[in-house]
C-alpha cells in the first residue's frame, strides 16, 4: 500500500514540475518573440499564428 501511494505522489510531483516547466518555457519564448518584434528584427507577416 505504501509504495503505490509513494509512486502516485512522485508521479503527481513530476507532472506538476513538467507542467510548470512548459508554462515557463512558453512565457519565455513569448517574451523573446515580443522583444524581437519591438526591435524590428522579425517582420509581423513572417510569424504564423499557432
PyMOL Python script that loads the backbone (N, CA, C, O; Angstrom):
from pymol import cmd

cmd.read_pdbstr("""\
ATOM      1  N   UNK A   1       0.838  -1.202   0.000  1.00  0.00           N
ATOM      2  CA  UNK A   1       0.000   0.000   0.000  1.00  0.00           C
ATOM      3  C   UNK A   1       0.872   1.251   0.000  1.00  0.00           C
ATOM      4  O   UNK A   1       0.576   2.211  -0.712  1.00  0.00           O
ATOM      5  N   UNK A   2       1.936   1.249   0.786  1.00  0.00           N
ATOM      6  CA  UNK A   2       2.786   2.444   0.875  1.00  0.00           C
ATOM      7  C   UNK A   2       3.500   2.751  -0.440  1.00  0.00           C
ATOM      8  O   UNK A   2       3.525   3.909  -0.859  1.00  0.00           O
ATOM      9  N   UNK A   3       4.094   1.730  -1.118  1.00  0.00           N
ATOM     10  CA  UNK A   3       4.797   2.051  -2.371  1.00  0.00           C
ATOM     11  C   UNK A   3       3.858   2.653  -3.427  1.00  0.00           C
ATOM     12  O   UNK A   3       4.261   3.554  -4.163  1.00  0.00           O
ATOM     13  N   UNK A   4       2.607   2.163  -3.510  1.00  0.00           N
ATOM     14  CA  UNK A   4       1.715   2.714  -4.529  1.00  0.00           C
ATOM     15  C   UNK A   4       1.393   4.166  -4.210  1.00  0.00           C
ATOM     16  O   UNK A   4       1.356   5.003  -5.112  1.00  0.00           O
ATOM     17  N   UNK A   5       1.158   4.476  -2.934  1.00  0.00           N
ATOM     18  CA  UNK A   5       0.897   5.866  -2.565  1.00  0.00           C
ATOM     19  C   UNK A   5       2.110   6.731  -2.883  1.00  0.00           C
ATOM     20  O   UNK A   5       1.970   7.848  -3.382  1.00  0.00           O
ATOM     21  N   UNK A   6       3.296   6.214  -2.593  1.00  0.00           N
ATOM     22  CA  UNK A   6       4.513   6.985  -2.847  1.00  0.00           C
ATOM     23  C   UNK A   6       4.684   7.234  -4.348  1.00  0.00           C
ATOM     24  O   UNK A   6       5.014   8.344  -4.765  1.00  0.00           O
ATOM     25  N   UNK A   7       4.457   6.192  -5.154  1.00  0.00           N
ATOM     26  CA  UNK A   7       4.624   6.370  -6.602  1.00  0.00           C
ATOM     27  C   UNK A   7       3.592   7.358  -7.143  1.00  0.00           C
ATOM     28  O   UNK A   7       3.893   8.137  -8.047  1.00  0.00           O
ATOM     29  N   UNK A   8       2.384   7.328  -6.596  1.00  0.00           N
ATOM     30  CA  UNK A   8       1.379   8.293  -7.046  1.00  0.00           C
ATOM     31  C   UNK A   8       1.816   9.710  -6.713  1.00  0.00           C
ATOM     32  O   UNK A   8       1.665  10.616  -7.533  1.00  0.00           O
ATOM     33  N   UNK A   9       2.355   9.908  -5.524  1.00  0.00           N
ATOM     34  CA  UNK A   9       2.795  11.247  -5.137  1.00  0.00           C
ATOM     35  C   UNK A   9       3.965  11.697  -6.003  1.00  0.00           C
ATOM     36  O   UNK A   9       4.025  12.855  -6.418  1.00  0.00           O
ATOM     37  N   UNK A  10       4.890  10.786  -6.275  1.00  0.00           N
ATOM     38  CA  UNK A  10       6.044  11.143  -7.109  1.00  0.00           C
ATOM     39  C   UNK A  10       5.582  11.496  -8.520  1.00  0.00           C
ATOM     40  O   UNK A  10       6.052  12.467  -9.112  1.00  0.00           O
ATOM     41  N   UNK A  11       4.649  10.690  -9.054  1.00  0.00           N
ATOM     42  CA  UNK A  11       4.156  10.958 -10.412  1.00  0.00           C
ATOM     43  C   UNK A  11       3.471  12.313 -10.468  1.00  0.00           C
ATOM     44  O   UNK A  11       3.681  13.084 -11.405  1.00  0.00           O
ATOM     45  N   UNK A  12       2.651  12.604  -9.462  1.00  0.00           N
ATOM     46  CA  UNK A  12       1.954  13.890  -9.455  1.00  0.00           C
ATOM     47  C   UNK A  12       2.960  15.040  -9.335  1.00  0.00           C
ATOM     48  O   UNK A  12       2.793  16.087  -9.960  1.00  0.00           O
ATOM     49  N   UNK A  13       3.999  14.836  -8.529  1.00  0.00           N
ATOM     50  CA  UNK A  13       5.024  15.875  -8.358  1.00  0.00           C
ATOM     51  C   UNK A  13       5.727  16.152  -9.685  1.00  0.00           C
ATOM     52  O   UNK A  13       5.937  17.307 -10.055  1.00  0.00           O
ATOM     53  N   UNK A  14       6.094  15.068 -10.407  1.00  0.00           N
ATOM     54  CA  UNK A  14       6.763  15.267 -11.692  1.00  0.00           C
ATOM     55  C   UNK A  14       5.822  15.911 -12.705  1.00  0.00           C
ATOM     56  O   UNK A  14       6.245  16.729 -13.522  1.00  0.00           O
ATOM     57  N   UNK A  15       4.536  15.534 -12.647  1.00  0.00           N
ATOM     58  CA  UNK A  15       3.567  16.121 -13.570  1.00  0.00           C
ATOM     59  C   UNK A  15       3.471  17.629 -13.341  1.00  0.00           C
ATOM     60  O   UNK A  15       3.454  18.403 -14.298  1.00  0.00           O
ATOM     61  N   UNK A  16       3.408  18.043 -12.087  1.00  0.00           N
ATOM     62  CA  UNK A  16       3.350  19.470 -11.786  1.00  0.00           C
ATOM     63  C   UNK A  16       4.628  20.170 -12.256  1.00  0.00           C
ATOM     64  O   UNK A  16       4.576  21.271 -12.805  1.00  0.00           O
ATOM     65  N   UNK A  17       5.774  19.521 -12.035  1.00  0.00           N
ATOM     66  CA  UNK A  17       7.046  20.120 -12.471  1.00  0.00           C
ATOM     67  C   UNK A  17       7.064  20.302 -13.988  1.00  0.00           C
ATOM     68  O   UNK A  17       7.485  21.345 -14.490  1.00  0.00           O
ATOM     69  N   UNK A  18       6.601  19.275 -14.720  1.00  0.00           N
ATOM     70  CA  UNK A  18       6.628  19.350 -16.187  1.00  0.00           C
ATOM     71  C   UNK A  18       5.675  20.430 -16.675  1.00  0.00           C
ATOM     72  O   UNK A  18       6.016  21.211 -17.564  1.00  0.00           O
ATOM     73  N   UNK A  19       4.463  20.476 -16.085  1.00  0.00           N
ATOM     74  CA  UNK A  19       3.503  21.497 -16.499  1.00  0.00           C
ATOM     75  C   UNK A  19       4.054  22.889 -16.212  1.00  0.00           C
ATOM     76  O   UNK A  19       3.934  23.788 -17.044  1.00  0.00           O
ATOM     77  N   UNK A  20       4.655  23.069 -15.046  1.00  0.00           N
ATOM     78  CA  UNK A  20       5.213  24.374 -14.694  1.00  0.00           C
ATOM     79  C   UNK A  20       6.365  24.729 -15.638  1.00  0.00           C
ATOM     80  O   UNK A  20       6.497  25.879 -16.058  1.00  0.00           O
ATOM     81  N   UNK A  21       7.192  23.742 -15.968  1.00  0.00           N
ATOM     82  CA  UNK A  21       8.315  23.980 -16.879  1.00  0.00           C
ATOM     83  C   UNK A  21       7.834  24.393 -18.262  1.00  0.00           C
ATOM     84  O   UNK A  21       8.396  25.300 -18.877  1.00  0.00           O
ATOM     85  N   UNK A  22       6.774  23.713 -18.758  1.00  0.00           N
ATOM     86  CA  UNK A  22       6.244  24.082 -20.067  1.00  0.00           C
ATOM     87  C   UNK A  22       5.673  25.488 -20.040  1.00  0.00           C
ATOM     88  O   UNK A  22       5.839  26.245 -20.996  1.00  0.00           O
ATOM     89  N   UNK A  23       4.997  25.846 -18.947  1.00  0.00           N
ATOM     90  CA  UNK A  23       4.421  27.192 -18.837  1.00  0.00           C
ATOM     91  C   UNK A  23       5.530  28.246 -18.862  1.00  0.00           C
ATOM     92  O   UNK A  23       5.425  29.256 -19.559  1.00  0.00           O
ATOM     93  N   UNK A  24       6.597  27.995 -18.091  1.00  0.00           N
ATOM     94  CA  UNK A  24       7.712  28.945 -18.049  1.00  0.00           C
ATOM     95  C   UNK A  24       8.370  29.048 -19.425  1.00  0.00           C
ATOM     96  O   UNK A  24       8.744  30.135 -19.865  1.00  0.00           O
ATOM     97  N   UNK A  25       8.505  27.902 -20.098  1.00  0.00           N
ATOM     98  CA  UNK A  25       9.139  27.903 -21.418  1.00  0.00           C
ATOM     99  C   UNK A  25       8.305  28.718 -22.405  1.00  0.00           C
ATOM    100  O   UNK A  25       8.850  29.506 -23.178  1.00  0.00           O
ATOM    101  N   UNK A  26       6.964  28.528 -22.380  1.00  0.00           N
ATOM    102  CA  UNK A  26       6.115  29.267 -23.305  1.00  0.00           C
ATOM    103  C   UNK A  26       6.166  30.765 -23.027  1.00  0.00           C
ATOM    104  O   UNK A  26       6.197  31.572 -23.956  1.00  0.00           O
ATOM    105  N   UNK A  27       6.173  31.135 -21.747  1.00  0.00           N
ATOM    106  CA  UNK A  27       6.244  32.560 -21.404  1.00  0.00           C
ATOM    107  C   UNK A  27       7.576  33.150 -21.871  1.00  0.00           C
ATOM    108  O   UNK A  27       7.621  34.263 -22.394  1.00  0.00           O
ATOM    109  N   UNK A  28       8.662  32.392 -21.677  1.00  0.00           N
ATOM    110  CA  UNK A  28       9.976  32.886 -22.085  1.00  0.00           C
ATOM    111  C   UNK A  28      10.049  33.072 -23.606  1.00  0.00           C
ATOM    112  O   UNK A  28      10.561  34.080 -24.094  1.00  0.00           O
ATOM    113  N   UNK A  29       9.533  32.093 -24.340  1.00  0.00           N
ATOM    114  CA  UNK A  29       9.550  32.202 -25.811  1.00  0.00           C
ATOM    115  C   UNK A  29       8.685  33.373 -26.261  1.00  0.00           C
ATOM    116  O   UNK A  29       9.049  34.108 -27.180  1.00  0.00           O
ATOM    117  N   UNK A  30       7.538  33.542 -25.609  1.00  0.00           N
ATOM    118  CA  UNK A  30       6.658  34.657 -25.975  1.00  0.00           C
ATOM    119  C   UNK A  30       7.333  36.002 -25.742  1.00  0.00           C
ATOM    120  O   UNK A  30       7.249  36.903 -26.577  1.00  0.00           O
ATOM    121  N   UNK A  31       8.003  36.127 -24.600  1.00  0.00           N
ATOM    122  CA  UNK A  31       8.685  37.392 -24.306  1.00  0.00           C
ATOM    123  C   UNK A  31       9.834  37.625 -25.283  1.00  0.00           C
ATOM    124  O   UNK A  31      10.077  38.760 -25.694  1.00  0.00           O
ATOM    125  N   UNK A  32      10.545  36.556 -25.659  1.00  0.00           N
ATOM    126  CA  UNK A  32      11.651  36.701 -26.609  1.00  0.00           C
ATOM    127  C   UNK A  32      11.122  37.164 -27.967  1.00  0.00           C
ATOM    128  O   UNK A  32      11.707  38.044 -28.598  1.00  0.00           O
ATOM    129  N   UNK A  33      10.000  36.561 -28.419  1.00  0.00           N
ATOM    130  CA  UNK A  33       9.420  36.986 -29.698  1.00  0.00           C
ATOM    131  C   UNK A  33       8.949  38.432 -29.619  1.00  0.00           C
ATOM    132  O   UNK A  33       9.121  39.196 -30.568  1.00  0.00           O
ATOM    133  N   UNK A  34       8.359  38.805 -28.495  1.00  0.00           N
ATOM    134  CA  UNK A  34       7.896  40.190 -28.333  1.00  0.00           C
ATOM    135  C   UNK A  34       9.076  41.155 -28.393  1.00  0.00           C
ATOM    136  O   UNK A  34       8.976  42.223 -28.997  1.00  0.00           O
ATOM    137  N   UNK A  35      10.192  40.784 -27.770  1.00  0.00           N
ATOM    138  CA  UNK A  35      11.374  41.643 -27.795  1.00  0.00           C
ATOM    139  C   UNK A  35      11.903  41.769 -29.227  1.00  0.00           C
ATOM    140  O   UNK A  35      12.315  42.853 -29.641  1.00  0.00           O
ATOM    141  N   UNK A  36      11.891  40.659 -29.990  1.00  0.00           N
ATOM    142  CA  UNK A  36      12.347  40.717 -31.378  1.00  0.00           C
ATOM    143  C   UNK A  36      11.436  41.628 -32.198  1.00  0.00           C
ATOM    144  O   UNK A  36      11.910  42.398 -33.033  1.00  0.00           O
ATOM    145  N   UNK A  37      10.138  41.539 -31.958  1.00  0.00           N
ATOM    146  CA  UNK A  37       9.208  42.406 -32.674  1.00  0.00           C
ATOM    147  C   UNK A  37       9.483  43.864 -32.340  1.00  0.00           C
ATOM    148  O   UNK A  37       9.480  44.719 -33.226  1.00  0.00           O
ATOM    149  N   UNK A  38       9.721  44.150 -31.053  1.00  0.00           N
ATOM    150  CA  UNK A  38       9.956  45.536 -30.640  1.00  0.00           C
ATOM    151  C   UNK A  38      11.233  46.079 -31.284  1.00  0.00           C
ATOM    152  O   UNK A  38      11.302  47.256 -31.638  1.00  0.00           O
ATOM    153  N   UNK A  39      12.238  45.223 -31.432  1.00  0.00           N
ATOM    154  CA  UNK A  39      13.481  45.685 -32.050  1.00  0.00           C
ATOM    155  C   UNK A  39      13.358  45.737 -33.565  1.00  0.00           C
ATOM    156  O   UNK A  39      14.214  46.312 -34.237  1.00  0.00           O
ATOM    157  N   UNK A  40      12.291  45.135 -34.115  1.00  0.00           N
ATOM    158  CA  UNK A  40      12.077  45.178 -35.557  1.00  0.00           C
ATOM    159  C   UNK A  40      12.891  44.141 -36.303  1.00  0.00           C
ATOM    160  O   UNK A  40      13.105  44.273 -37.508  1.00  0.00           O
ATOM    161  N   UNK A  41      13.353  43.100 -35.598  1.00  0.00           N
ATOM    162  CA  UNK A  41      14.141  42.063 -36.275  1.00  0.00           C
ATOM    163  C   UNK A  41      13.233  41.172 -37.114  1.00  0.00           C
ATOM    164  O   UNK A  41      13.549  40.848 -38.259  1.00  0.00           O
ATOM    165  N   UNK A  42      12.085  40.774 -36.524  1.00  0.00           N
ATOM    166  CA  UNK A  42      11.162  39.896 -37.240  1.00  0.00           C
ATOM    167  C   UNK A  42       9.987  40.703 -37.764  1.00  0.00           C
ATOM    168  O   UNK A  42       9.320  41.399 -36.998  1.00  0.00           O
ATOM    169  N   UNK A  43       9.725  40.615 -39.067  1.00  0.00           N
ATOM    170  CA  UNK A  43       8.509  41.246 -39.609  1.00  0.00           C
ATOM    171  C   UNK A  43       7.269  40.495 -39.139  1.00  0.00           C
ATOM    172  O   UNK A  43       7.321  39.290 -38.893  1.00  0.00           O
ATOM    173  N   UNK A  44       6.150  41.215 -39.014  1.00  0.00           N
ATOM    174  CA  UNK A  44       4.948  40.593 -38.463  1.00  0.00           C
ATOM    175  C   UNK A  44       4.377  39.521 -39.383  1.00  0.00           C
ATOM    176  O   UNK A  44       3.764  38.568 -38.901  1.00  0.00           O
ATOM    177  N   UNK A  45       4.562  39.652 -40.686  1.00  0.00           N
ATOM    178  CA  UNK A  45       3.931  38.698 -41.603  1.00  0.00           C
ATOM    179  C   UNK A  45       4.679  37.361 -41.645  1.00  0.00           C
ATOM    180  O   UNK A  45       4.187  36.401 -42.239  1.00  0.00           O
ATOM    181  N   UNK A  46       5.860  37.287 -41.023  1.00  0.00           N
ATOM    182  CA  UNK A  46       6.602  36.021 -41.047  1.00  0.00           C
ATOM    183  C   UNK A  46       6.111  35.038 -39.990  1.00  0.00           C
ATOM    184  O   UNK A  46       6.271  33.827 -40.141  1.00  0.00           O
ATOM    185  N   UNK A  47       5.511  35.561 -38.920  1.00  0.00           N
ATOM    186  CA  UNK A  47       5.083  34.689 -37.838  1.00  0.00           C
ATOM    187  C   UNK A  47       3.693  34.131 -38.149  1.00  0.00           C
ATOM    188  O   UNK A  47       2.752  34.885 -38.396  1.00  0.00           O
ATOM    189  N   UNK A  48       3.578  32.799 -38.132  1.00  0.00           N
ATOM    190  CA  UNK A  48       2.267  32.187 -38.352  1.00  0.00           C
ATOM    191  C   UNK A  48       1.581  32.000 -37.006  1.00  0.00           C
ATOM    192  O   UNK A  48       2.217  31.549 -36.053  1.00  0.00           O
ATOM    193  N   UNK A  49       0.311  32.334 -36.907  1.00  0.00           N
ATOM    194  CA  UNK A  49      -0.389  32.166 -35.625  1.00  0.00           C
ATOM    195  C   UNK A  49      -0.488  30.689 -35.250  1.00  0.00           C
ATOM    196  O   UNK A  49      -0.678  29.840 -36.121  1.00  0.00           O
ATOM    197  N   UNK A  50      -0.362  30.381 -33.978  1.00  0.00           N
ATOM    198  CA  UNK A  50      -0.385  28.977 -33.541  1.00  0.00           C
ATOM    199  C   UNK A  50      -1.775  28.372 -33.646  1.00  0.00           C
ATOM    200  O   UNK A  50      -1.965  27.200 -33.318  1.00  0.00           O
TER     201      UNK A  50
END
""", "prot")
cmd.dss("prot")
cmd.show_as("cartoon", "prot")
cmd.util.cbc("prot")
cmd.orient("prot")
